[in-house]
Amino acid sequence: MKFAHRFAYYLLGLIMGSFFVAAVFSGKDTRCNYFPNARVLNDLRNKPFGYSDKASLELSKKWIDTTDIKNTLKFGDVDFDQSNIKVGNGKIYIIEGKTVKNQKIILKVINYPEKAVLDEIIKK
């Protein structure tokens, strides 16, 4: 068999295989959260999210908004030295992030089994 024929069969198989892999993985919402920081932030984002009275008061001051909180929950860094403290049936997580205006903030989030509550927003 000539090289051109073998190459044509190879390309045909490669194209068919690529379509098969694309069809299998296109409908799935897969995430690879191997590191603890990514797992905690993903868990907090996927639960119903609420705000405490202190957090609502800080949000009403207009120096921070919910977009900043969502970005911090997506791209922030969890401080595990100060986090993972049990409070009732939940755990407190300290998350460091930035606002859109590049102001450093710290979020104190309580992670309950059924929901997550933003307890406090600290301007750094």
A tleap script that builds the chain and sets N, CA, C and O, in Angstrom:
source leaprc.protein.ff14SB
mol = sequence {
  NMET LYS PHE ALA HIE ARG PHE ALA TYR TYR
  LEU LEU GLY LEU ILE MET GLY SER PHE PHE
  VAL ALA ALA VAL PHE SER GLY LYS ASP THR
  ARG CYS ASN TYR PHE PRO ASN ALA ARG VAL
  LEU ASN ASP LEU ARG ASN LYS PRO PHE GLY
  TYR SER ASP LYS ALA SER LEU GLU LEU SER
  LYS LYS TRP ILE ASP THR THR ASP ILE LYS
  ASN THR LEU LYS PHE GLY ASP VAL ASP PHE
  ASP GLN SER ASN ILE LYS VAL GLY ASN GLY
  LYS ILE TYR ILE ILE GLU GLY LYS THR VAL
  LYS ASN GLN LYS ILE ILE LEU LYS VAL ILE
  ASN TYR PRO GLU LYS ALA VAL LEU ASP GLU
  ILE ILE LYS CLYS
}
set mol.1.N position { 0.851 -1.167 0.000 }
set mol.1.CA position { 0.000 0.000 0.000 }
set mol.1.C position { 0.902 1.236 0.000 }
set mol.1.O position { 1.888 1.308 0.733 }
set mol.2.N position { 0.549 2.170 -0.812 }
set mol.2.CA position { 1.347 3.381 -0.946 }
set mol.2.C position { 1.157 4.288 0.274 }
set mol.2.O position { 0.173 4.200 1.008 }
set mol.3.N position { 2.133 5.147 0.444 }
set mol.3.CA position { 2.099 6.076 1.575 }
set mol.3.C position { 0.877 6.993 1.503 }
set mol.3.O position { 0.288 7.317 2.535 }
set mol.4.N position { 0.497 7.408 0.314 }
set mol.4.CA position { -0.650 8.301 0.150 }
set mol.4.C position { -1.936 7.625 0.614 }
set mol.4.O position { -2.781 8.276 1.228 }
set mol.5.N position { -2.102 6.340 0.338 }
set mol.5.CA position { -3.290 5.615 0.787 }
set mol.5.C position { -3.299 5.473 2.314 }
set mol.5.O position { -4.325 5.681 2.961 }
set mol.6.N position { -2.142 5.116 2.875 }
set mol.6.CA position { -2.067 4.984 4.337 }
set mol.6.C position { -2.347 6.321 5.018 }
set mol.6.O position { -3.032 6.364 6.040 }
set mol.7.N position { -1.830 7.399 4.466 }
set mol.7.CA position { -2.047 8.720 5.036 }
set mol.7.C position { -3.522 9.123 4.937 }
set mol.7.O position { -4.058 9.739 5.858 }
set mol.8.N position { -4.171 8.781 3.838 }
set mol.8.CA position { -5.598 9.079 3.672 }
set mol.8.C position { -6.428 8.316 4.700 }
set mol.8.O position { -7.345 8.888 5.289 }
set mol.9.N position { -6.130 7.041 4.930 }
set mol.9.CA position { -6.835 6.266 5.948 }
set mol.9.C position { -6.592 6.844 7.348 }
set mol.9.O position { -7.507 6.904 8.169 }
set mol.10.N position { -5.368 7.262 7.605 }
set mol.10.CA position { -5.036 7.865 8.893 }
set mol.10.C position { -5.856 9.137 9.116 }
set mol.10.O position { -6.440 9.321 10.184 }
set mol.11.N position { -5.899 10.018 8.107 }
set mol.11.CA position { -6.661 11.262 8.233 }
set mol.11.C position { -8.147 11.006 8.394 }
set mol.11.O position { -8.815 11.690 9.169 }
set mol.12.N position { -8.672 10.026 7.667 }
set mol.12.CA position { -10.085 9.685 7.776 }
set mol.12.C position { -10.403 9.209 9.195 }
set mol.12.O position { -11.401 9.629 9.781 }
set mol.13.N position { -9.569 8.347 9.741 }
set mol.13.CA position { -9.776 7.869 11.114 }
set mol.13.C position { -9.618 8.976 12.142 }
set mol.13.O position { -10.357 9.028 13.125 }
set mol.14.N position { -8.663 9.852 11.914 }
set mol.14.CA position { -8.443 10.970 12.831 }
set mol.14.C position { -9.638 11.919 12.846 }
set mol.14.O position { -10.056 12.380 13.908 }
set mol.15.N position { -10.178 12.206 11.686 }
set mol.15.CA position { -11.331 13.111 11.598 }
set mol.15.C position { -12.562 12.478 12.236 }
set mol.15.O position { -13.282 13.140 12.983 }
set mol.16.N position { -12.809 11.206 11.949 }
set mol.16.CA position { -13.964 10.534 12.549 }
set mol.16.C position { -13.807 10.435 14.072 }
set mol.16.O position { -14.774 10.635 14.807 }
set mol.17.N position { -12.630 10.137 14.530 }
set mol.17.CA position { -12.380 10.065 15.968 }
set mol.17.C position { -12.535 11.407 16.648 }
set mol.17.O position { -13.045 11.482 17.766 }
set mol.18.N position { -12.103 12.467 15.987 }
set mol.18.CA position { -12.248 13.815 16.552 }
set mol.18.C position { -13.716 14.199 16.684 }
set mol.18.O position { -14.109 14.790 17.689 }
set mol.19.N position { -14.533 13.872 15.684 }
set mol.19.CA position { -15.960 14.147 15.773 }
set mol.19.C position { -16.610 13.343 16.893 }
set mol.19.O position { -17.483 13.853 17.595 }
set mol.20.N position { -16.200 12.109 17.064 }
set mol.20.CA position { -16.747 11.270 18.117 }
set mol.20.C position { -16.404 11.833 19.498 }
set mol.20.O position { -17.274 11.919 20.365 }
set mol.21.N position { -15.163 12.211 19.700 }
set mol.21.CA position { -14.747 12.771 20.993 }
set mol.21.C position { -15.468 14.097 21.256 }
set mol.21.O position { -15.898 14.349 22.382 }
set mol.22.N position { -15.603 14.938 20.241 }
set mol.22.CA position { -16.297 16.208 20.398 }
set mol.22.C position { -17.766 15.979 20.748 }
set mol.22.O position { -18.319 16.712 21.567 }
set mol.23.N position { -18.399 14.992 20.153 }
set mol.23.CA position { -19.805 14.714 20.438 }
set mol.23.C position { -19.990 14.188 21.859 }
set mol.23.O position { -20.980 14.516 22.513 }
set mol.24.N position { -19.060 13.385 22.340 }
set mol.24.CA position { -19.183 12.812 23.677 }
set mol.24.C position { -18.983 13.880 24.747 }
set mol.24.O position { -19.735 13.920 25.721 }
set mol.25.N position { -17.987 14.745 24.584 }
set mol.25.CA position { -17.646 15.695 25.631 }
set mol.25.C position { -18.308 17.057 25.502 }
set mol.25.O position { -18.136 17.887 26.395 }
set mol.26.N position { -19.046 17.330 24.453 }
set mol.26.CA position { -19.618 18.665 24.284 }
set mol.26.C position { -20.775 18.922 25.226 }
set mol.26.O position { -20.959 20.069 25.634 }
set mol.27.N position { -21.557 17.942 25.593 }
set mol.27.CA position { -22.729 18.139 26.432 }
set mol.27.C position { -22.456 18.055 27.912 }
set mol.27.O position { -23.361 18.300 28.710 }
set mol.28.N position { -21.256 17.720 28.311 }
set mol.28.CA position { -20.967 17.528 29.728 }
set mol.28.C position { -20.397 18.802 30.334 }
set mol.28.O position { -19.652 19.544 29.693 }
set mol.29.N position { -20.767 19.030 31.576 }
set mol.29.CA position { -20.224 20.161 32.329 }
set mol.29.C position { -19.128 19.619 33.234 }
set mol.29.O position { -19.328 19.463 34.438 }
set mol.30.N position { -17.976 19.334 32.652 }
set mol.30.CA position { -16.895 18.715 33.409 }
set mol.30.C position { -15.955 19.782 33.961 }
set mol.30.O position { -15.682 20.796 33.320 }
set mol.31.N position { -15.474 19.517 35.165 }
set mol.31.CA position { -14.508 20.399 35.810 }
set mol.31.C position { -13.405 19.540 36.392 }
set mol.31.O position { -13.655 18.431 36.866 }
set mol.32.N position { -12.205 20.045 36.358 }
set mol.32.CA position { -11.063 19.348 36.942 }
set mol.32.C position { -10.574 20.148 38.138 }
set mol.32.O position { -9.626 20.925 38.026 }
set mol.33.N position { -11.218 19.958 39.278 }
set mol.33.CA position { -10.856 20.683 40.489 }
set mol.33.C position { -10.039 19.763 41.378 }
set mol.33.O position { -10.573 19.124 42.284 }
set mol.34.N position { -8.754 19.698 41.117 }
set mol.34.CA position { -7.894 18.806 41.874 }
set mol.34.C position { -7.321 19.465 43.115 }
set mol.34.O position { -7.015 18.780 44.091 }
set mol.35.N position { -7.170 20.777 43.095 }
set mol.35.CA position { -6.535 21.459 44.208 }
set mol.35.C position { -7.576 21.938 45.215 }
set mol.35.O position { -8.710 22.226 44.830 }
set mol.36.N position { -7.220 22.028 46.488 }
set mol.36.CA position { -8.194 22.410 47.519 }
set mol.36.C position { -8.814 23.782 47.280 }
set mol.36.O position { -10.010 23.957 47.511 }
set mol.37.N position { -8.038 24.754 46.826 }
set mol.37.CA position { -8.561 26.091 46.572 }
set mol.37.C position { -9.695 26.043 45.545 }
set mol.37.O position { -10.748 26.645 45.752 }
set mol.38.N position { -9.481 25.335 44.452 }
set mol.38.CA position { -10.495 25.239 43.396 }
set mol.38.C position { -11.730 24.485 43.874 }
set mol.38.O position { -12.851 24.839 43.509 }
set mol.39.N position { -11.533 23.446 44.692 }
set mol.39.CA position { -12.684 22.679 45.185 }
set mol.39.C position { -13.558 23.506 46.111 }
set mol.39.O position { -14.784 23.450 46.018 }
set mol.40.N position { -12.939 24.282 47.012 }
set mol.40.CA position { -13.707 25.105 47.945 }
set mol.40.C position { -14.472 26.183 47.191 }
set mol.40.O position { -15.663 26.377 47.434 }
set mol.41.N position { -13.804 26.891 46.276 }
set mol.41.CA position { -14.471 27.953 45.526 }
set mol.41.C position { -15.596 27.401 44.656 }
set mol.41.O position { -16.648 28.029 44.534 }
set mol.42.N position { -15.388 26.246 44.056 }
set mol.42.CA position { -16.434 25.624 43.243 }
set mol.42.C position { -17.625 25.231 44.108 }
set mol.42.O position { -18.772 25.408 43.698 }
set mol.43.N position { -17.367 24.701 45.291 }
set mol.43.CA position { -18.450 24.319 46.203 }
set mol.43.C position { -19.254 25.542 46.630 }
set mol.43.O position { -20.482 25.482 46.695 }
set mol.44.N position { -18.581 26.641 46.919 }
set mol.44.CA position { -19.284 27.858 47.332 }
set mol.44.C position { -20.099 28.457 46.188 }
set mol.44.O position { -21.192 28.972 46.421 }
set mol.45.N position { -19.596 28.400 44.974 }
set mol.45.CA position { -20.322 28.960 43.824 }
set mol.45.C position { -21.553 28.152 43.454 }
set mol.45.O position { -22.532 28.710 42.958 }
set mol.46.N position { -21.521 26.849 43.687 }
set mol.46.CA position { -22.617 25.997 43.236 }
set mol.46.C position { -23.756 25.871 44.235 }
set mol.46.O position { -24.759 25.222 43.937 }
set mol.47.N position { -23.632 26.466 45.398 }
set mol.47.CA position { -24.700 26.428 46.403 }
set mol.47.C position { -25.508 27.717 46.340 }
set mol.47.O position { -25.037 28.732 45.827 }
set mol.48.N position { -26.743 27.668 46.872 }
set mol.48.CA position { -27.474 28.934 47.010 }
set mol.48.C position { -26.682 29.885 47.908 }
set mol.48.O position { -26.200 29.488 48.969 }
set mol.49.N position { -26.553 31.137 47.479 }
set mol.49.CA position { -25.678 32.087 48.160 }
set mol.49.C position { -26.508 33.178 48.807 }
set mol.49.O position { -27.388 33.758 48.171 }
set mol.50.N position { -26.230 33.456 50.071 }
set mol.50.CA position { -26.952 34.489 50.803 }
set mol.50.C position { -25.994 35.498 51.406 }
set mol.50.O position { -24.779 35.297 51.399 }
set mol.51.N position { -26.552 36.595 51.934 }
set mol.51.CA position { -25.762 37.668 52.509 }
set mol.51.C position { -26.243 37.940 53.927 }
set mol.51.O position { -27.446 37.969 54.183 }
set mol.52.N position { -25.302 38.141 54.853 }
set mol.52.CA position { -25.658 38.508 56.215 }
set mol.52.C position { -25.965 40.001 56.267 }
set mol.52.O position { -25.817 40.709 55.271 }
set mol.53.N position { -26.398 40.478 57.448 }
set mol.53.CA position { -26.710 41.899 57.590 }
set mol.53.C position { -25.454 42.761 57.449 }
set mol.53.O position { -25.504 43.834 56.848 }
set mol.54.N position { -24.320 42.293 58.005 }
set mol.54.CA position { -23.067 43.050 57.893 }
set mol.54.C position { -22.630 43.168 56.438 }
set mol.54.O position { -22.192 44.231 55.997 }
set mol.55.N position { -22.750 42.067 55.693 }
set mol.55.CA position { -22.355 42.079 54.277 }
set mol.55.C position { -23.290 42.961 53.457 }
set mol.55.O position { -22.842 43.670 52.557 }
set mol.56.N position { -24.572 42.922 53.758 }
set mol.56.CA position { -25.532 43.770 53.041 }
set mol.56.C position { -25.268 45.244 53.307 }
set mol.56.O position { -25.445 46.078 52.419 }
set mol.57.N position { -24.843 45.573 54.533 }
set mol.57.CA position { -24.514 46.955 54.861 }
set mol.57.C position { -23.307 47.422 54.058 }
set mol.57.O position { -23.301 48.548 53.562 }
set mol.58.N position { -22.287 46.579 53.921 }
set mol.58.CA position { -21.114 46.939 53.114 }
set mol.58.C position { -21.472 47.073 51.628 }
set mol.58.O position { -20.948 47.945 50.935 }
set mol.59.N position { -22.360 46.210 51.151 }
set mol.59.CA position { -22.780 46.306 49.753 }
set mol.59.C position { -23.552 47.589 49.482 }
set mol.59.O position { -23.506 48.114 48.370 }
set mol.60.N position { -24.261 48.099 50.483 }
set mol.60.CA position { -25.029 49.331 50.286 }
set mol.60.C position { -24.138 50.561 50.249 }
set mol.60.O position { -24.594 51.633 49.851 }
set mol.61.N position { -22.865 50.434 50.659 }
set mol.61.CA position { -21.947 51.578 50.642 }
set mol.61.C position { -21.402 51.865 49.249 }
set mol.61.O position { -20.752 52.891 49.051 }
set mol.62.N position { -21.642 51.009 48.300 }
set mol.62.CA position { -21.336 51.206 46.871 }
set mol.62.C position { -19.860 51.152 46.509 }
set mol.62.O position { -19.531 51.428 45.356 }
set mol.63.N position { -18.956 50.817 47.412 }
set mol.63.CA position { -17.549 50.655 47.027 }
set mol.63.C position { -17.294 49.246 46.502 }
set mol.63.O position { -16.243 48.972 45.923 }
set mol.64.N position { -18.250 48.366 46.706 }
set mol.64.CA position { -18.164 46.988 46.229 }
set mol.64.C position { -19.547 46.571 45.773 }
set mol.64.O position { -20.552 47.041 46.308 }
set mol.65.N position { -19.603 45.684 44.782 }
set mol.65.CA position { -20.904 45.171 44.359 }
set mol.65.C position { -20.825 43.652 44.181 }
set mol.65.O position { -19.784 43.039 44.420 }
set mol.66.N position { -21.920 43.070 43.767 }
set mol.66.CA position { -21.992 41.609 43.678 }
set mol.66.C position { -21.087 41.050 42.583 }
set mol.66.O position { -20.691 39.887 42.653 }
set mol.67.N position { -20.755 41.844 41.586 }
set mol.67.CA position { -19.817 41.389 40.552 }
set mol.67.C position { -18.444 41.125 41.158 }
set mol.67.O position { -17.783 40.145 40.813 }
set mol.68.N position { -18.021 41.999 42.059 }
set mol.68.CA position { -16.738 41.804 42.732 }
set mol.68.C position { -16.745 40.536 43.585 }
set mol.68.O position { -15.748 39.819 43.659 }
set mol.69.N position { -17.862 40.277 44.214 }
set mol.69.CA position { -17.971 39.077 45.048 }
set mol.69.C position { -17.945 37.823 44.177 }
set mol.69.O position { -17.286 36.841 44.521 }
set mol.70.N position { -18.654 37.853 43.060 }
set mol.70.CA position { -18.641 36.704 42.151 }
set mol.70.C position { -17.251 36.456 41.583 }
set mol.70.O position { -16.824 35.307 41.467 }
set mol.71.N position { -16.542 37.524 41.228 }
set mol.71.CA position { -15.180 37.374 40.717 }
set mol.71.C position { -14.237 36.827 41.785 }
set mol.71.O position { -13.362 36.014 41.488 }
set mol.72.N position { -14.416 37.274 43.025 }
set mol.72.CA position { -13.580 36.768 44.108 }
set mol.72.C position { -13.873 35.298 44.369 }
set mol.72.O position { -12.960 34.528 44.662 }
set mol.73.N position { -15.130 34.905 44.266 }
set mol.73.CA position { -15.471 33.489 44.447 }
set mol.73.C position { -15.004 32.633 43.276 }
set mol.73.O position { -14.956 31.408 43.386 }
set mol.74.N position { -14.662 33.257 42.168 }
set mol.74.CA position { -14.167 32.508 41.020 }
set mol.74.C position { -12.643 32.500 40.955 }
set mol.74.O position { -12.041 31.469 40.655 }
set mol.75.N position { -12.010 33.654 41.236 }
set mol.75.CA position { -10.567 33.782 41.057 }
set mol.75.C position { -9.799 34.019 42.359 }
set mol.75.O position { -8.580 34.185 42.328 }
set mol.76.N position { -10.492 34.040 43.502 }
set mol.76.CA position { -9.852 34.372 44.770 }
set mol.76.C position { -8.972 33.257 45.313 }
set mol.76.O position { -8.920 32.153 44.772 }
set mol.77.N position { -8.279 33.583 46.403 }
set mol.77.CA position { -7.410 32.631 47.087 }
set mol.77.C position { -7.960 32.371 48.478 }
set mol.77.O position { -8.211 33.307 49.237 }
set mol.78.N position { -8.147 31.108 48.811 }
set mol.78.CA position { -8.634 30.730 50.130 }
set mol.78.C position { -7.441 30.672 51.081 }
set mol.78.O position { -6.440 30.017 50.792 }
set mol.79.N position { -7.555 31.362 52.215 }
set mol.79.CA position { -6.517 31.338 53.243 }
set mol.79.C position { -6.841 30.189 54.193 }
set mol.79.O position { -7.646 30.340 55.111 }
set mol.80.N position { -6.208 29.043 53.965 }
set mol.80.CA position { -6.527 27.856 54.741 }
set mol.80.C position { -5.973 27.918 56.162 }
set mol.80.O position { -6.419 27.159 57.022 }
set mol.81.N position { -5.011 28.805 56.431 }
set mol.81.CA position { -4.504 28.946 57.794 }
set mol.81.C position { -5.565 29.523 58.722 }
set mol.81.O position { -5.635 29.154 59.894 }
set mol.82.N position { -6.387 30.426 58.202 }
set mol.82.CA position { -7.438 31.045 59.011 }
set mol.82.C position { -8.809 30.434 58.752 }
set mol.82.O position { -9.771 30.780 59.438 }
set mol.83.N position { -8.919 29.546 57.793 }
set mol.83.CA position { -10.205 28.988 57.389 }
set mol.83.C position { -10.456 27.632 58.036 }
set mol.83.O position { -9.676 27.150 58.857 }
set mol.84.N position { -11.565 27.044 57.636 }
set mol.84.CA position { -11.980 25.710 58.056 }
set mol.84.C position { -12.288 25.661 59.551 }
set mol.84.O position { -12.058 24.645 60.208 }
set mol.85.N position { -12.807 26.760 60.078 }
set mol.85.CA position { -13.208 26.841 61.479 }
set mol.85.C position { -14.689 26.495 61.552 }
set mol.85.O position { -15.502 27.074 60.831 }
set mol.86.N position { -15.038 25.558 62.414 }
set mol.86.CA position { -16.441 25.136 62.528 }
set mol.86.C position { -17.258 26.176 63.281 }
set mol.86.O position { -16.849 26.673 64.331 }
set mol.87.N position { -18.424 26.494 62.721 }
set mol.87.CA position { -19.389 27.386 63.340 }
set mol.87.C position { -20.748 26.721 63.205 }
set mol.87.O position { -21.313 26.691 62.112 }
set mol.88.N position { -21.272 26.196 64.279 }
set mol.88.CA position { -22.539 25.471 64.208 }
set mol.88.C position { -22.371 24.258 63.311 }
set mol.88.O position { -21.529 23.401 63.579 }
set mol.89.N position { -23.158 24.175 62.254 }
set mol.89.CA position { -23.012 23.062 61.308 }
set mol.89.C position { -22.318 23.501 60.014 }
set mol.89.O position { -22.401 22.813 58.996 }
set mol.90.N position { -21.638 24.643 60.059 }
set mol.90.CA position { -20.925 25.144 58.884 }
set mol.90.C position { -19.456 25.393 59.184 }
set mol.90.O position { -18.992 25.195 60.307 }
set mol.91.N position { -18.736 25.828 58.162 }
set mol.91.CA position { -17.317 26.159 58.282 }
set mol.91.C position { -17.077 27.542 57.700 }
set mol.91.O position { -17.683 27.921 56.697 }
set mol.92.N position { -16.181 28.295 58.342 }
set mol.92.CA position { -15.833 29.623 57.856 }
set mol.92.C position { -14.637 29.507 56.918 }
set mol.92.O position { -13.655 28.829 57.224 }
set mol.93.N position { -14.733 30.176 55.776 }
set mol.93.CA position { -13.625 30.261 54.823 }
set mol.93.C position { -13.285 31.725 54.599 }
set mol.93.O position { -14.175 32.550 54.388 }
set mol.94.N position { -11.997 32.048 54.646 }
set mol.94.CA position { -11.495 33.390 54.392 }
set mol.94.C position { -10.949 33.406 52.965 }
set mol.94.O position { -10.041 32.644 52.632 }
set mol.95.N position { -11.506 34.274 52.131 }
set mol.95.CA position { -11.132 34.331 50.715 }
set mol.95.C position { -10.616 35.727 50.398 }
set mol.95.O position { -11.290 36.724 50.660 }
set mol.96.N position { -9.422 35.789 49.836 }
set mol.96.CA position { -8.813 37.063 49.464 }
set mol.96.C position { -9.000 37.278 47.964 }
set mol.96.O position { -8.827 36.361 47.161 }
set mol.97.N position { -9.353 38.504 47.609 }
set mol.97.CA position { -9.564 38.820 46.202 }
set mol.97.C position { -9.434 40.304 45.954 }
set mol.97.O position { -8.941 41.048 46.802 }
set mol.98.N position { -9.884 40.733 44.775 }
set mol.98.CA position { -9.815 42.139 44.376 }
set mol.98.C position { -11.132 42.560 43.753 }
set mol.98.O position { -11.873 41.747 43.201 }
set mol.99.N position { -11.403 43.853 43.857 }
set mol.99.CA position { -12.575 44.411 43.192 }
set mol.99.C position { -12.196 44.765 41.758 }
set mol.99.O position { -11.048 44.591 41.347 }
set mol.100.N position { -13.156 45.256 41.013 }
set mol.100.CA position { -12.903 45.689 39.640 }
set mol.100.C position { -11.955 46.892 39.628 }
set mol.100.O position { -11.200 47.090 38.677 }
set mol.101.N position { -12.007 47.689 40.695 }
set mol.101.CA position { -11.143 48.873 40.810 }
set mol.101.C position { -9.793 48.524 41.431 }
set mol.101.O position { -9.055 49.423 41.835 }
set mol.102.N position { -9.458 47.243 41.514 }
set mol.102.CA position { -8.181 46.735 42.015 }
set mol.102.C position { -7.976 46.984 43.508 }
set mol.102.O position { -6.837 47.058 43.968 }
set mol.103.N position { -9.066 47.116 44.270 }
set mol.103.CA position { -9.019 47.255 45.720 }
set mol.103.C position { -9.027 45.855 46.337 }
set mol.103.O position { -9.889 45.040 46.009 }
set mol.104.N position { -8.076 45.575 47.225 }
set mol.104.CA position { -8.012 44.255 47.845 }
set mol.104.C position { -9.127 44.111 48.878 }
set mol.104.O position { -9.398 45.020 49.663 }
set mol.105.N position { -9.763 42.939 48.852 }
set mol.105.CA position { -10.846 42.652 49.793 }
set mol.105.C position { -10.649 41.265 50.388 }
set mol.105.O position { -9.939 40.422 49.840 }
set mol.106.N position { -11.295 41.057 51.517 }
set mol.106.CA position { -11.326 39.747 52.165 }
set mol.106.C position { -12.783 39.412 52.424 }
set mol.106.O position { -13.513 40.202 53.022 }
set mol.107.N position { -13.202 38.249 51.976 }
set mol.107.CA position { -14.560 37.772 52.211 }
set mol.107.C position { -14.531 36.678 53.271 }
set mol.107.O position { -13.701 35.770 53.226 }
set mol.108.N position { -15.443 36.779 54.213 }
set mol.108.CA position { -15.606 35.746 55.227 }
set mol.108.C position { -16.921 35.032 54.896 }
set mol.108.O position { -18.001 35.598 55.066 }
set mol.109.N position { -16.821 33.793 54.426 }
set mol.109.CA position { -17.985 33.049 53.954 }
set mol.109.C position { -18.197 31.844 54.863 }
set mol.109.O position { -17.252 31.121 55.178 }
set mol.110.N position { -19.444 31.633 55.280 }
set mol.110.CA position { -19.793 30.453 56.061 }
set mol.110.C position { -20.398 29.435 55.107 }
set mol.110.O position { -21.387 29.712 54.428 }
set mol.111.N position { -19.799 28.265 55.063 }
set mol.111.CA position { -20.230 27.205 54.155 }
set mol.111.C position { -21.047 26.180 54.935 }
set mol.111.O position { -20.493 25.363 55.670 }
set mol.112.N position { -22.352 26.230 54.773 }
set mol.112.CA position { -23.250 25.251 55.373 }
set mol.112.C position { -23.447 24.102 54.388 }
set mol.112.O position { -23.143 24.256 53.205 }
set mol.113.N position { -23.945 22.960 54.845 }
set mol.113.CA position { -24.150 21.849 53.896 }
set mol.113.C position { -25.133 22.166 52.773 }
set mol.113.O position { -24.999 21.627 51.675 }
set mol.114.N position { -26.120 23.031 53.026 }
set mol.114.CA position { -27.133 23.293 52.011 }
set mol.114.C position { -27.028 24.671 51.364 }
set mol.114.O position { -27.672 24.926 50.347 }
set mol.115.N position { -26.214 25.571 51.948 }
set mol.115.CA position { -26.099 26.924 51.387 }
set mol.115.C position { -24.782 27.541 51.826 }
set mol.115.O position { -24.074 26.991 52.671 }
set mol.116.N position { -24.457 28.704 51.237 }
set mol.116.CA position { -23.276 29.485 51.610 }
set mol.116.C position { -23.757 30.902 51.936 }
set mol.116.O position { -24.604 31.459 51.238 }
set mol.117.N position { -23.199 31.474 53.011 }
set mol.117.CA position { -23.605 32.810 53.450 }
set mol.117.C position { -22.371 33.687 53.559 }
set mol.117.O position { -21.407 33.335 54.239 }
set mol.118.N position { -22.404 34.842 52.882 }
set mol.118.CA position { -21.326 35.823 53.006 }
set mol.118.C position { -21.529 36.547 54.318 }
set mol.118.O position { -22.485 37.308 54.473 }
set mol.119.N position { -20.628 36.314 55.268 }
set mol.119.CA position { -20.776 36.867 56.604 }
set mol.119.C position { -20.214 38.276 56.713 }
set mol.119.O position { -20.824 39.138 57.345 }
set mol.120.N position { -19.061 38.520 56.106 }
set mol.120.CA position { -18.405 39.808 56.290 }
set mol.120.C position { -17.538 40.147 55.084 }
set mol.120.O position { -16.952 39.260 54.464 }
set mol.121.N position { -17.459 41.444 54.753 }
set mol.121.CA position { -16.581 41.946 53.693 }
set mol.121.C position { -15.612 42.917 54.356 }
set mol.121.O position { -16.029 43.875 55.008 }
set mol.122.N position { -14.315 42.665 54.184 }
set mol.122.CA position { -13.307 43.508 54.810 }
set mol.122.C position { -12.496 44.184 53.714 }
set mol.122.O position { -11.978 43.525 52.812 }
set mol.123.N position { -12.392 45.507 53.803 }
set mol.123.CA position { -11.586 46.284 52.859 }
set mol.123.C position { -10.152 46.269 53.380 }
set mol.123.O position { -9.903 46.601 54.539 }
set mol.124.N position { -9.223 45.888 52.531 }
set mol.124.CA position { -7.834 45.768 52.964 }
set mol.124.C position { -7.041 46.993 52.605 }
set mol.124.O position { -5.847 47.062 52.896 }
savepdb mol mol.pdb
quit
